[in-house]
Amino acid sequence: MLYKSPLPCLPFIQQNKMQFFLFPLLLAMAHTTAAVELVQSNQLRRVLTRTALREHGQKFMDFAFQSPGTQKNRVFGSIGHNLTVEYIKQKLDETGYYDTEYQSFQALFSQGNAYFVWGGDGFFETGWFTYGPAGSVAGDIVPVNEVGCTLADYPAAVEGNIALIKRGNCEFGLKVAYAGAAGAKGAVIYNNAPGPIAGGTLNYPSRPEGPYVPVGSISLEDGEFLLSLPYVAQGSLTVEATTEIRTTRNILATTKGGDKNNVVFAGAHTDSVSEGPGLNDNGSGAIGLLEIALKLTKWSVNNAVKFGWWSAEEFGLLGSNYYVEQLSPEGLGELALYLNADMIASPNFGYFVYDGDGSAFNITGPPGSTQIEKLFEEYFKEVGLPTEPTAFDGRSDYGPFLDAGVPCGGLFTGAEGKKTAAQVALWGGKAGISYDENYHQYGDTLENTNTGAWIQNTKALAHAIATYARNLTGIPRTAQRNGATVFGDCFHQKALKHVIFENMAAFGRILN
């Protein structure tokens, strides 16, 4: 590319007079040329290294182990999470390349345990759900029809008893609310895949569909055992839970250069669950974007690039929801697209690209999402890595942006799902084993990430960011964005998004 001099044309100045100041100026220009050259994908990808990712990862591990108690984590509002957020912002501020800010908000923190027993002494390994209410209940264990996603699925017999519900098709919180509306004392949700449910959240502290009841989770095997019994089993469920308001922070960083009316946005959440350090979920995505942001400073951009590091994702996408809720219509219109990075270093990984065109899962993203999916697929094909689509199922921070009509895409390496033999043929690894056996557990550490998948996904994200920072070819800029949900049951309606903040205010009044 030809370099365009910043000097105006200076005719009529004698050569010997120019020599006095031109030589040092040219020398300075030689040192700054790299900083103003337009970013190119191959150049940005070339400076990304596994070593840098792991160095940041060790910092995140250190932060987790500064949280008090036996659970070493980076759950939002904890010491470990606060150190994580401050580290990211400090690194960005040191570059001078970004306008950075904290976006503070309050959110409900919840933690607890659940214990489910059948027949008096049949103890099941039981999981607890974020925002699940405390309480002890006992009664008949009554299976619901289908998967409990409508009130009609709950038979009259659940009233005064414990509803047994299969996972799938809708949010956990909706199932529990319908159980409460049907008069159940409690609810137990069993998995729809082998093994236990690895963590879970009700997403909101309450819902208009019905009152929450104490709830726990069990494995598919335990659920099928209860269904196989030739008699109505008795059960008891005890839930211990505490809830408090915490203040936490998103981080926003926007390039000082580039067109602010065509913002290329990439985001990742910074928090872990309470059970572990969260290095894959989601240190991997947060660190991948941090390293891209740090290396991007070597070049210029045509379109502004914004990075968002979200807090409280594990409690229902709270940070990204808050950001989108605070956007003005004009601010929303400035966003050209959103790229999500969540769990990009699973140990038994797959290379998954979000299904923007809906061809695999029949959930189509806003106009432009198809093009983002295609860009990722073509990139991975060029580097010799096969991919598979993954659904926009509302489990990560792309959800609020999709709801707002922003074109979305992103990458994922798998969570609790099991790797198939066909996928082993594509990527290696072990069939019948979860993509991440440490998902939402204490073992989600740096040692249990796959650095190869991590760097490959980081480079793929860098390719997308660099490509769109140059131009937005294929991304429409006229899509209607009114905040209405158009993607079916997988995503929350905008009105429901306000519930968490309204209930937080009510909870605060109760405490006071």
C-alpha positions in Angstrom: 0.0 0.0 0.0 1.3 3.5 -0.8 2.0 5.6 2.2 0.3 8.9 2.1 2.5 11.6 3.7 0.9 13.7 6.4 3.0 16.7 5.2 1.3 19.4 3.1 2.9 20.2 -0.2 5.7 22.7 0.4 6.8 24.3 -2.8 9.5 27.0 -3.1 11.5 25.7 -0.1 15.1 25.2 -0.9 16.4 21.7 -0.6 19.2 22.6 1.9 16.6 24.2 4.2 14.4 21.2 4.1 17.3 18.9 5.0 17.4 20.4 8.5 14.0 19.1 9.6 13.1 16.5 6.9 15.6 13.8 7.9 14.4 13.5 11.5 10.8 13.7 10.4 11.3 10.9 7.9 13.0 8.9 10.6 10.0 9.3 12.9 7.8 8.3 10.0 9.7 5.2 9.5 9.1 4.2 13.1 5.3 5.0 12.9 4.5 3.5 9.5 3.7 0.1 11.0 1.3 1.8 13.4 -0.8 3.4 10.7 -0.8 0.6 8.1 -4.2 -0.8 7.6 -4.7 -4.1 9.4 -4.5 -7.3 7.4 -5.7 -10.7 8.6 -2.5 -12.6 7.9 -0.3 -10.0 9.7 -2.6 -9.9 12.8 -2.8 -13.7 13.0 1.0 -14.0 12.6 1.7 -12.2 15.9 -0.7 -14.3 18.0 1.0 -17.0 20.0 0.1 -19.9 22.3 2.7 -18.6 24.8 0.9 -15.3 25.2 -2.5 -17.0 25.7 -1.1 -19.3 28.4 0.7 -16.4 30.1 -2.6 -14.6 30.5 -4.2 -17.9 31.5 -1.8 -18.3 34.3 -2.7 -14.8 35.5 -6.4 -15.8 35.5 -5.5 -18.9 37.5 -3.7 -16.8 40.1 -6.6 -14.5 40.4 -9.0 -17.4 41.0 -6.8 -18.7 43.8 -7.0 -15.3 45.6 -10.7 -15.8 46.1 -11.3 -16.9 49.8 -12.7 -20.2 50.9 -12.3 -23.6 49.4 -13.9 -22.8 46.0 -11.3 -21.1 43.9 -13.2 -19.1 41.3 -13.7 -15.9 39.4 -17.5 -15.7 40.0 -18.8 -12.2 39.5 -18.2 -9.8 42.4 -15.5 -12.0 43.9 -11.8 -11.0 44.5 -10.8 -13.3 41.6 -13.2 -11.7 39.2 -12.4 -8.2 40.2 -8.7 -8.9 39.6 -9.5 -10.3 36.2 -11.4 -7.2 35.2 -8.8 -4.9 36.4 -6.0 -6.8 34.7 -7.8 -6.7 31.3 -8.5 -2.9 31.5 -4.9 -2.2 32.7 -3.5 -4.1 29.7 -5.7 -2.2 27.3 -5.0 1.2 28.9 -1.2 0.7 28.6 -1.5 0.6 24.8 -3.1 4.1 24.4 -4.9 2.7 21.4 -8.4 2.4 22.9 -11.0 4.5 24.7 -11.8 2.2 27.6 -14.4 2.3 30.3 -16.0 0.3 33.0 -19.7 -0.2 32.8 -20.9 -0.8 36.4 -24.2 -2.5 37.3 -25.8 -4.4 40.1 -26.9 -7.9 39.9 -28.2 -10.7 42.1 -25.6 -13.2 43.2 -26.9 -16.6 44.2 -25.3 -19.8 45.5 -26.4 -22.9 47.2 -26.8 -26.7 47.3 -29.5 -29.2 46.7 -30.2 -32.7 48.1 -32.8 -35.1 46.6 -33.7 -38.4 48.2 -36.3 -41.0 47.1 -37.8 -43.7 49.2 -36.3 -42.5 52.4 -32.7 -43.5 51.8 -32.1 -43.4 48.0 -29.7 -40.4 47.7 -29.1 -39.0 44.2 -26.2 -36.7 43.2 -28.1 -33.5 43.0 -27.3 -30.2 41.2 -28.5 -26.7 42.3 -29.8 -24.0 40.0 -28.9 -20.3 40.3 -31.8 -18.3 41.6 -33.5 -21.5 42.9 -35.3 -20.8 46.1 -34.4 -22.4 49.4 -36.8 -24.9 51.1 -37.5 -28.5 52.1 -40.4 -30.3 50.5 -41.6 -33.9 50.3 -44.3 -35.8 48.4 -44.9 -38.1 45.4 -42.5 -37.9 42.5 -44.8 -37.1 39.6 -43.5 -37.2 36.0 -44.8 -34.4 33.7 -45.8 -34.8 30.1 -43.4 -34.0 27.3 -40.6 -31.8 28.6 -42.6 -29.3 30.7 -42.4 -26.3 28.5 -46.2 -25.5 28.6 -48.5 -25.4 31.6 -50.6 -28.1 29.9 -47.7 -30.6 30.3 -48.2 -30.6 34.1 -50.9 -33.2 35.3 -53.2 -32.4 38.2 -51.3 -34.9 40.3 -48.3 -32.6 40.6 -50.2 -30.4 42.9 -48.7 -30.7 46.4 -46.0 -33.0 45.1 -42.6 -33.0 43.3 -42.7 -32.6 39.6 -40.1 -34.8 37.6 -39.2 -32.9 34.4 -37.0 -33.8 31.5 -34.4 -31.3 30.3 -34.9 -29.8 26.8 -36.6 -27.4 24.5 -37.0 -24.4 26.9 -35.2 -22.7 29.8 -34.9 -24.4 33.2 -36.6 -21.3 34.7 -39.7 -21.7 32.6 -40.1 -25.3 33.6 -39.8 -24.4 37.3 -42.3 -21.5 37.0 -44.8 -23.8 35.3 -44.3 -26.3 38.1 -45.1 -23.7 40.6 -48.1 -22.5 38.6 -49.4 -26.1 38.6 -49.2 -26.2 42.4 -46.1 -28.4 42.8 -44.2 -28.1 46.0 -40.9 -28.8 44.3 -39.3 -29.8 41.0 -36.5 -32.1 39.9 -35.1 -31.8 36.4 -33.3 -34.8 34.9 -30.8 -34.5 32.0 -31.6 -35.4 28.4 -28.1 -36.8 27.8 -26.0 -39.3 29.8 -24.6 -37.9 33.0 -25.7 -35.1 35.3 -26.6 -31.5 34.4 -23.4 -29.5 34.7 -24.6 -26.4 36.6 -27.6 -24.5 35.6 -29.5 -21.2 36.1 -33.1 -20.2 36.2 -31.8 -17.0 34.5 -34.1 -14.7 36.5 -35.1 -14.5 40.2 -38.8 -14.7 39.2 -41.0 -15.0 36.2 -44.6 -14.0 35.3 -45.5 -17.6 34.3 -45.6 -18.8 37.9 -43.8 -18.9 41.3 -40.5 -20.7 41.6 -40.4 -23.8 43.8 -37.3 -25.5 45.3 -35.6 -27.3 42.4 -32.7 -29.7 41.9 -31.2 -31.6 39.0 -30.2 -35.2 38.5 -28.7 -37.3 35.8 -30.5 -38.9 32.9 -29.8 -42.3 34.4 -31.3 -41.4 37.7 -34.3 -39.9 36.0 -35.0 -42.9 33.9 -34.6 -45.1 37.0 -37.4 -43.2 38.7 -39.6 -43.5 35.6 -39.0 -47.2 35.5 -40.4 -47.8 39.0 -43.7 -49.8 38.9 -45.1 -47.6 41.7 -45.3 -44.0 42.7 -42.1 -43.2 44.6 -41.9 -40.8 47.5 -39.2 -38.1 47.5 -37.8 -35.3 49.5 -35.9 -32.3 48.2 -33.9 -29.8 50.3 -32.4 -26.7 48.8 -30.0 -24.4 50.7 -29.6 -21.0 49.0 -28.3 -17.5 49.7 -28.8 -14.4 47.5 -27.3 -11.0 47.7 -26.9 -7.9 45.5 -23.4 -7.4 44.1 -21.9 -4.6 42.0 -19.8 -5.7 39.1 -18.4 -4.3 35.9 -18.3 -4.8 32.1 -15.3 -3.5 30.2 -15.7 -1.7 26.9 -12.8 -0.8 24.7 -13.2 1.1 21.4 -10.4 1.9 18.9 -9.7 5.6 18.8 -9.5 5.3 15.0 -12.0 4.0 12.5 -15.6 4.8 11.5 -17.7 4.9 14.7 -20.9 4.5 12.6 -19.8 1.0 11.5 -18.6 -0.7 14.7 -17.2 -4.2 14.5 -18.0 -5.6 18.0 -16.4 -8.7 19.6 -17.3 -9.9 23.1 -16.6 -12.5 25.7 -17.6 -13.0 29.4 -15.0 -12.7 32.1 -16.8 -14.5 35.0 -16.7 -18.2 36.0 -19.2 -20.2 38.0 -18.7 -20.7 41.7 -17.4 -24.2 41.3 -14.0 -23.5 39.6 -11.5 -21.1 38.0 -13.3 -21.1 34.6 -10.2 -21.2 32.4 -12.0 -22.6 29.4 -15.4 -21.1 30.4 -14.6 -18.5 29.8 -11.0 -17.5 30.3 -10.3 -18.8 26.9 -12.6 -16.4 25.1 -11.8 -13.4 27.3 -8.1 -14.0 26.8 -8.3 -14.7 23.1 -10.0 -11.3 22.6 -7.6 -9.6 24.9 -4.6 -10.8 23.0 -6.2 -9.8 19.7 -6.9 -6.4 21.1 -3.4 -6.0 22.3 -1.9 -7.0 18.9 -4.3 -5.0 16.8 -2.6 -1.9 18.1 0.1 -2.4 15.5 -2.2 -1.3 12.7 -5.0 1.1 11.8 -8.7 0.2 11.0 -11.2 1.6 8.6 -14.1 0.6 10.8 -13.9 1.1 14.5 -13.4 -2.1 16.5 -15.1 -2.4 19.9 -14.4 -5.2 22.5 -16.7 -6.0 25.3 -15.8 -8.2 28.3 -19.1 -9.1 30.0 -19.7 -9.8 33.7 -22.3 -12.2 35.2 -22.9 -14.2 32.1 -23.1 -17.3 34.2 -26.1 -15.8 36.0 -28.2 -15.3 32.9 -26.2 -13.1 30.4 -26.6 -10.2 32.8 -23.7 -8.0 31.6 -24.4 -8.2 27.9 -28.1 -7.8 28.6 -27.4 -4.7 30.6 -25.2 -3.3 27.8 -27.8 -3.8 25.1 -30.6 -2.4 27.4 -28.6 0.8 27.9 -28.0 1.4 24.2 -29.8 4.3 22.6 -31.4 3.6 19.2 -28.5 5.5 17.6 -25.9 3.5 19.5 -27.6 0.3 18.5 -27.6 1.4 14.9 -23.8 2.0 15.0 -23.1 -1.7 15.6 -22.4 -3.5 12.3 -22.1 -7.0 13.8 -21.2 -8.9 17.0 -18.8 -11.8 17.3 -18.9 -14.0 20.4 -16.1 -16.0 22.0 -17.1 -18.4 24.6 -15.4 -21.7 25.5 -12.8 -21.8 22.6 -10.3 -24.2 24.3 -12.3 -27.3 25.3 -9.9 -30.3 26.0 -11.9 -32.7 23.8 -12.7 -29.9 21.4 -14.7 -29.6 18.2 -14.5 -26.6 15.8 -18.1 -25.2 15.9 -19.3 -22.2 14.0 -22.6 -20.5 15.0 -25.4 -21.4 12.5 -26.1 -17.9 11.2 -28.1 -19.1 8.2 -30.3 -21.5 10.2 -29.6 -24.3 7.7 -28.7 -26.8 10.5 -30.9 -25.8 13.4 -33.7 -23.7 11.8 -32.8 -20.7 13.9 -31.6 -17.9 11.6 -29.8 -14.9 12.8 -30.5 -11.3 11.7 -29.4 -10.4 8.1 -25.6 -10.5 8.0 -25.3 -13.6 10.3 -25.2 -15.9 7.2 -22.2 -14.0 5.9 -20.4 -14.2 9.2 -20.9 -17.9 9.3 -19.6 -18.3 5.8 -16.5 -16.2 6.5 -15.6 -18.4 9.4 -16.3 -21.6 7.4 -14.2 -20.4 4.5 -11.3 -19.4 6.8 -11.2 -22.8 8.6 -11.4 -24.6 5.2 -8.4 -22.5 4.0 -6.3 -23.6 7.0 -7.4 -27.2 6.7 -9.7 -27.6 9.7 -13.2 -29.0 9.2 -16.1 -27.4 11.1 -19.6 -28.2 12.2 -22.5 -25.7 12.9 -23.7 -25.0 16.5 -27.1 -23.6 17.3 -27.9 -20.1 18.5 -29.5 -21.6 21.6 -29.3 -18.5 23.8 -26.7 -19.9 26.1 -24.1 -17.1 25.6 -23.7 -13.4 25.2 -24.8 -13.2 21.6 -28.4 -13.6 22.8 -29.1 -10.0 23.6 -27.5 -8.8 20.4 -29.5 -11.3 18.3 -32.7 -10.1 20.1 -31.8 -6.5 19.1 -31.3 -7.4 15.5 -27.5 -7.2 15.3 -25.9 -9.7 12.9 -24.1 -12.2 15.0 -21.5 -15.0 14.7 -18.9 -16.7 16.7 -17.0 -19.8 17.7 -17.4 -22.6 20.3 -15.5 -25.8 21.1 -18.2 -27.6 23.0 -19.4 -28.0 26.6 -21.2 -30.9 28.3 -22.2 -32.6 25.0 -20.6 -35.9 24.0 -18.2 -36.2 21.1 -19.3 -38.6 18.4 -17.1 -41.2 16.6 -17.7 -39.2 13.4 -16.3 -36.1 15.1 -13.3 -38.0 16.3 -12.6 -38.8 12.7 -12.7 -35.0 12.0 -10.8 -33.6 14.9 -9.3 -36.5 17.0 -10.1 -36.8 20.7 -12.3 -39.4 22.4 -15.8 -40.5 21.4 -18.5 -40.7 24.0 -16.7 -38.2 26.3 -17.8 -34.6 26.9 -16.1 -31.9 24.9 -15.2 -30.5 28.3 -15.5 -33.0 31.2 -14.6 -30.1 33.5 -17.4 -27.8 32.4 -18.7 -25.8 35.4 -16.4 -27.8 37.7 -13.3 -27.3 39.8 -11.2 -28.9 37.1 -11.7 -26.1 34.6 -8.1 -25.1 34.9 -5.3 -23.9 32.6 -3.9 -27.5 32.5 -7.3 -28.7 31.2 -7.5 -26.4 28.2 -6.4 -27.4 24.7 -4.0 -24.8 23.6 -4.1 -26.0 20.0 -7.8 -25.3 19.7 -7.4 -22.1 21.6 -4.9 -20.6 19.2 -6.7 -21.8 16.2 -10.0 -20.2 17.3 -8.2 -17.0 18.4 -6.7 -16.7 14.9 -10.0 -17.3 13.3 -11.6 -14.5 15.4 -8.7 -12.3 14.5 -9.3 -13.0 10.8 -12.9 -12.0 11.2 -12.1 -8.8 13.1 -9.3 -7.8 10.7 -11.5 -8.5 7.7 -14.5 -6.5 8.9 -12.2 -3.7 10.3 -11.1 -3.2 6.7 -14.6 -3.3 5.1 -18.1 -4.7 5.8 -18.7 -6.3 2.4 -21.7 -8.6 2.7 -23.0 -7.1 6.0 -26.2 -5.2 5.5 -26.5 -1.9 7.4 -30.2 -1.3 7.0 -31.7 -4.1 9.1 -34.5 -3.0 11.4 -33.4 -3.0 15.0 -36.1 -2.4 17.5 -35.2 -4.8 20.3 -38.0 -7.2 19.6 -37.3 -10.9 19.9 -37.8 -12.7 16.6 -36.0 -15.9 17.2 -38.5 -18.1 19.0 -38.4 -19.7 22.4 -34.6 -19.9 22.5 -34.2 -16.2 23.3 -35.8 -14.0 26.0 -38.4 -11.5 25.1 -37.2 -7.9 25.7 -39.8 -7.3 28.4 -38.6 -10.3 30.3 -35.0 -8.9 30.3 -36.2 -6.1 32.6 -37.4 -8.6 35.2 -33.9 -9.3 36.7 -33.3 -5.6 37.3 -36.9 -5.0 38.6 -36.6 -7.9 41.0 -33.1 -6.8 42.0 -34.7 -3.5 43.1 -37.4 -5.3 45.0 -34.9 -7.5 46.6 -32.9 -4.5 47.7 -36.1 -3.0 49.3 -36.6 -6.2 51.2 -33.1 -6.2 52.5 -33.5 -2.6 53.6 
